[in-house]
Amino acid sequence: MVKISPSYIPLLENGDRLTRLEFERRYNAMPNVKKAELIEGVVYVASSLRFEPHAEPHANLIGWLWSYKVATPGVRLGDNPTVRLDLDNEPQPDAILLIDAACGGQSSLSADGYVEGAPELVVEVAASSATNDLYDKKRVYRRNGIQEYIVWQVFESAVSWFSFKDGEYVALTPNAAGIIQSQVFPGLWLDVSALVTGNMSQVLTILQQGLNSAEHQAFVEQLQH
C-alpha cells in the first residue's frame, strides 16, 4: 500500500468534480497552471493559448475596455480574474468590467483579493470553448445576475452581447450603424464589424463617440456621488 502524506494535494484535472474550497486548494498549489475554472462543480483547465485565435482578440478587447475604464472613474477592469460566484462556480473570465463597491457596484473584493459576487459585465473570447461559453457559463452568469455578457466567437467572426432583463438574457443587436451600446455602462459603444476585422482604430473612434455622449457624462457624475 502506498502511503500518502497528509500534506499531499492532488493535481487539478479536467473533469474533476470538486467543491469550491477544494478547487481553490488545488489551484493554489499549482502555480504552473495559469487558468482553471469551476463551472457547475466541474473543473476546466485551459490548454496553452495561440496568438491566433485567442491572444490577439483578447488583447484587443482589453484595449477597448481599458479605454472606457480610464475615462470612467468608479469603474474597474480585470484581466483573467478569478470570480467567486457561488459554491459550485468559480470562473476565470477573459475580462470583467465592474462598478466599484464604493460607487454602488454589486460585487466586492475579498480579504485575499478575489472578486466575490457578480461583476456587472463579463467578457469571453470563444474559440474552441464556444460551447461552454454559450451554454454552461451563460447559464451560470445569468443565474448569478451578471448584468451583461459578451462572447466574441472568433471563428464565426461574431459577437454575442447579452443583457439581463426579467431573469433572462436578451441579445442586444447592432443599430443601423452597426454599433451595440451597453445598457449598464453608458458610453460603452462597440463597432462590431470593426472589432471582428481587427480595425481597432475604428473601434476606438466609436468608443470615443460614446464617451463624449451626454449619457456617459451623466453616468460619471452618478458614480462620483
Number of C-alpha atoms within 10 A of each C-alpha: 3 4 5 8 7 6 6 8 15 12 13 22 14 14 12 15 17 19 18 22 12 14 23 18 15 16 22 13 14 14 9 8 14 12 19 22 23 29 23 20 19 19 23 19 17 13 10 8 9 9 10 11 16 18 12 13 20 20 15 17 20 20 15 18 21 18 16 25 18 12 16 22 16 20 21 18 20 18 16 16 18 23 22 21 24 17 14 19 23 28 24 20 21 22 22 26 22 23 24 20 15 11 14 12 17 18 20 18 14 11 7 6 10 13 21 17 19 24 28 22 22 23 23 24 23 25 17 13 12 17 12 14 24 17 11 12 20 19 15 20 24 20 15 16 19 23 22 26 25 23 21 25 21 18 12 11 12 15 21 14 21 24 21 20 12 7 12 14 21 14 14 17 15 16 10 7 8 12 18 18 19 18 15 16 21 20 26 22 24 23 22 22 17 17 22 20 10 14 14 17 11 15 23 21 14 19 23 17 13 21 21 13 13 11 13 19 16 12 17 18 11 12 17 11 7
